[in-house]
Amino acid sequence: MTYKTLIEETRAGLPENIHTGIVCGVNDQAQMVYHIGDSQHQTYYRSAAKPFQALPVFLTDIIEKYQLTEQEAALFTASHRGESYHIAALESMLKKLPVVEEELYCPPSYPLNSEPREEMIRQGLRKRRLYHNCSGKHMGFITVCRELGYPVEGYWKVGHPLQQDILKLLSTLADVPLTSIQNGVDGCGVPVSAIPIERMATTYLKLACPDLIQDSNLREAVKKMTRIMNHQYKMIASEHFICSALLQDPNIVAKGGAQGVYCFGLKKERLGFALKVLSGTENVWPNIVASILEQIGYSNKKTIQSLRSLRPSVIQNDSGVKVGEIKECFTLQKVTVDDPNVNQANG
């Protein structure tokens, strides 16, 4: 595996943290056009898989049948942070959907964001499965099982018919044989898949450019899902997070996952990107993605400014005094025909 330094954090000129990683960009001709490091590195999606795990919902009429709002439907794709608007929508979904909270396989949790978590602890409220950041995804799983006549029991196991359906969808969108997909167990207990990072970029290209999807039903499901993600960007994480900064740009489809994985697709540019920070941190995502967009000449400066405001390049101490810098250390390598890292996305 080859990788490069992406971000260097310095304090008084001395390197304090160095974040290495891999970046890959593909175009709509099934070609890798940008890369840093090993584009074939097998990488787990983690929560960047949520849009694909939500597709079985969008392939049905569940949203219309149960009269879900866009805010509620967005939670099927979300890593929600437990803000009041997330909890209100989740409570509403529990009343509408054929789901009982105790059926959710994700464990009882407090919200990820500190303010709602601390407020619940102050009030003496107990942890709930509903507060887990993956609860919307699990509610979607159970509802699809009931809609398609699948057993709810064991819906989280890789051999369950629903999880097999999701693997087939991922295989189709990634152009990867089912036998080549590595499966593990994610934080919430459901299967999580690993594929080459180049193919991850391909899947987000297809989310951004669904005309590349041959199956008409799947194509329409992707259009519906990504439209809701863009409209309800706060629901995917919360304010002041990279997903919100990117998704409020209607030209971008994006989602991050644990352990440093981030993916996004650009509609007009017809490009898909995937990256992996090998330290596993998500703190430097805004710096990396902003630099990628700048390097490819992305036209929406407001989006780049939003990313820059999430994590400025100046490091300050507790008194607000500048004590260091965050430096982007990478230059996207444009792929040439004789580049040994070139791999056709359909090859």
N, C-alpha and C positions, 0 to 999 in steps of 0.2 A: 504493500500500500504506500503510495506517495502522497504527500500533502505539503502545504506551504503555510507560512505564517500569514494570518489574515489581519490580526489586530495586536498591537503592542501598547500596553498601558505603562506609562513612565511616571516616576515621582522624582522631582529634582533631577531630571535627565537620566535616571537609572531605571532600566526595565524592571517592572514589578510583576506584571502578568503578561504572558505571551499566549495568544490563542491561535492554534493552528487549525487547519481544516481543508475542506474540499468544496469546490463550487462547480456546478455544471449548468450550461444553458443550451437548449435545443431549439431548432426552428421547425416550421410546419412542413418542411421537406424531409422530415425524419433524420435530420442531421444535427450532430453536436456542433455548435458554433463557438462556444466559449467554454473554457475549463480552467480549473486550478486543481492540481492533484489528480488522483486516480478516479476517473469517472465510472469505473466498474466496481468501486467499493460497495459491498453489500451493506445496506443501511436499513435499520428499522424505521418505519414511518412514525411510530408513536402516535401522538394525536394529530399529526398531519394527515393521518388516514381517515379522520372523521367524515370528511365529505363523501368518501367512497363507502364508508360504513353506513352513511345515511341514505345512499341512493335507493336501497330497497323501499324506503318510505316514499320517495319521490316517484318511484315507478308504479305506485298504487294511487288510489284516490283518497288516502287516509286523511290528508289535510282538509279536503272538501267535506268528506263524510263526517268528520268530527268537528267541523267548523273552527279549525285552528286559525289564529291570527298569524301574520307574518312573523311577529316577534316570537310566538310560540314555536312555529315551524323552524325558525333559525336555530333553535336550541338542539335540534337533532344533529347539527354539524358542529356544535360549540364545545369549547372548554371554558364554560362560564365561571366567573369569579365570585359568584354568590352575592352580587349587589341586590338591592331591594327589587329592582325591576326584573332581575333574573328569577328571584324567588317567587315573585308575584306571578310571572308567566308559568313557572313550573307548577305552582299550586293550581293554577287554572287548568293546565294540561292534565293533572291528576284527576280533576273532576270530569274532564271531557273524554279521556282515553280509557280503554278497557284495561287499566293497569292499576295494581295495588302497590304502594311504595315498598312493602316488604318483599315483593317479587324482584326488585332491582338487585342485581348481583354485586354492584359496586358497594363498597363498605360505607357505613355511617361516617360522616365527616363534618367539619366546620367549613365555611367558605374559604376560598384561597385568599381573597383580599383581606387585608388586616382590619380595616374599619368594621365591616359587617361581622367578621369573626370575633373581634374583641367585644362588640356590642352584644352579640349572642351570649358570649361567656359572662358578661356583666349581668345579663338578664337571667342567667342560670338556665338557658335553653340547652337542650341535649343535642348531640350530633344526630344528623339524619342522613339517610341515603340520598335524599333529595338535594342536599347541599353539596354532594360530591360533584366535582367539575365535569364528570362524564354522565351525570344522571339523565340529561336529555337524550343522549345516544342510547342509553339502556331503555328508556321509555319507548324510543323508536323501535328497538329490537323486539321488545315484547309485543308491541302493537302489530308489527309486521307478522310475527309468528301467529297471532290470533287471526289476522286477516287472511293469511295464506294457508291456515290449517296446520301449521307446524306446532310441535309441542313447545310449551314455554320452558319446561324443565330442561336444563342443560343448554339453554340458548347461548351460553358463553363458551361452549366447548368447540374446538376446531372441527370436529366431526358432525356438528349439528347442521341440518339442512340450510339454515339461514347463514351460518358462517361460511358454508361451502358456496352459497350464492354470491356472497361478498367477495370471496376469493376469485370466483369466475369473472366477476365484474372488474376486479383489479387486474387480472390476467389480460382481459380484453383491452383495457385502457392503457396498460403499460406495454402491451405487445411482448409479454413474457409468458412462457409456458407455465402451467400450474405446477409442474414438477420442479421448476426452478425457483419457486417462491419459498423462502425460509420462514417458518412460523415459530413465534415465541408467545409469551404471555405478557400482556400489557399491565400497567399499574392497576387498572380497574378490574382485571381478571379475565378479560376477553382476549381472543387471539390478536396478535400484532404481526404484521408481515414485514419482511426485509427483501428488498430487490436492489439491483445496482442503482446508484444515485442518478445516473443518466436516465434511467427509466422512470424514476420518480419525477424528474423534470418533464418527461414526456406526458405523464399523467396530468400534471398541472397545465401543460400546454393545451391538452384536450378539454380541461375544465374551462379554460379561457377561450378556446376556439372549438366549440362543440360541433361545428361543421365537419371536423375531422373524424367524427364518430359515425361509423356506418349504420349502426342499428338506430332506426328512427325513434323508437320508444326511449332508448337510453339517451339519445341526443336531446330529446325534449325534457327528460327528467333532469339532465345536467343544466339545461337552460333555466328551468324553473328554480332549481336549488341555488345556483350561483346568483340569480337575480335577487333572491331572498337574502342571501349572505351579504350582498352589496347594500341592499335597502336597510337591513337591520344589523349593521356592522358592530354596534355596541354589544349585541347579544352574543357574539362569537367569543369574546373574552370580556372586555369592559373598556371604559375610557382609559386613555393614557397607556394603551398597549399597542404593540406593533400591528396586530391584526386589524384593529380599528383604524389605525392610521392608513393602512393600505386599502382595506375594503371600502372605505368611504370614497376612494377613487373608483368610479365605475368601470375604469379600464383594467382593474386588477382583481384577480381571484387569488386568495392567499390563506395559508393556515400553517401554524407551527406545531411542533411536537416536543416532547421532553428530550433531554440529552442533546440539545443543540441542533435539532433538525428544523429547517424552515424551507417552505416551498411557495412559489408564486408563479402565476401566469399573467402575461400581458396580452390583451386582446388585439389592439391595433397593430402592435409590433409583431404579433404572432410568435411569441417566444415563451418558453417555459424554463424556470430555474429551480434548482434544488441545491441546498447547501447543508453541510454538517460541520459544526464546530466540535472539534475532537475533545475539548475540555468538558463538553456537555453543558456549558452555560448558555443561557438565552440572553444574558445581559448585553452582549455585543451584536445581537441581530440587527438593531436599527442602524448601527454604524456600517455593518457589512452590506445590508440591502441598499442603504442610501448610496454607498460607493458604487455598487453594481449599477444602479439606475443612472448615476452621474456618468459612469464610464461608457454606458451604451447610448448616452445622449437623450435620456428620457425627457420628454417635453413638459410634463406636469411638475413644475418647480415647487408648487404648493405641497405636493405629496412628499417630495424630498425634504422640504423644510419641516414638515410634520415629523418625519423620522429623525431629523437632526435635533429637534426640540426634545424628543424622548430621551436622548443620550448625547448631550453636547460633548464636544471634543476636549473641553477643559474639565479637569478634575479639581474639585474644591474640597477644602476641609470643612469641619463642622461650623466654622465661623464665616464660611463663604469666601475664603482666601484661596486663590489658585495655587495648587501644589503639584500639579502634574498634567499630563495630556493623554488622550486616547488617539493613537495613530493608526490609520489604515495602511497596511504594508503590502497590499497585493495589487497587481495589475492583471485584469482578465486577459487570458491568452486566447487570441483568435485562432481557430482551428484551421490548419491547412491540410491538403489532401494527404501529404506524406507524414502527418503527425501520428506517432504511434498510439496516442490516446484517442484517435478518431474511432468512433463506433457508431454504426448506423442504428438508429432507434428501432428499425424493423429488421436489422441484420441478424 
